[in-house]
């Protein structure tokens, strides 16, 4: 039962952090700016990614990507249900993956709603060294 609560907590924290980041950046006119958390290694950078992982642009296929995300959530949920009945150690990691998938799916659905002010999945964690940066993620 506790592994059902983990995705719920992850989704809540995911959506809360994304809302706070987006509102802070927009309210303070900070678009394209960065906030250093741990020197130049970890920064907050607000991005709305219209594509999928690693910035791959799939904006033309947004409805299809959203549908695939929903299908993935269903499969992960079923897999987690099977793991719960078998007392597997994989439950924790699959619970976190499910929570993240649901959080990003909410962002993808918001893009489809007219006048929602969403352009894509909200990403804000920027890791790297100097000009060598990893992709910004959430």
Secondary structure, 3 states (H helix, E strand, C coil): CHHHHHHHHHHHHHHHHHHHHHHHHHHCCCCCCEEEEECCCEEEEEEEECCCHHHCCCHHHHHHHHHHHHHHHHHHHHHHHHHHHHCCCCHHHHHHHHHHHHHHHHHHHHHHCCCCCCCCEEEEEEEEECCEECCCEC
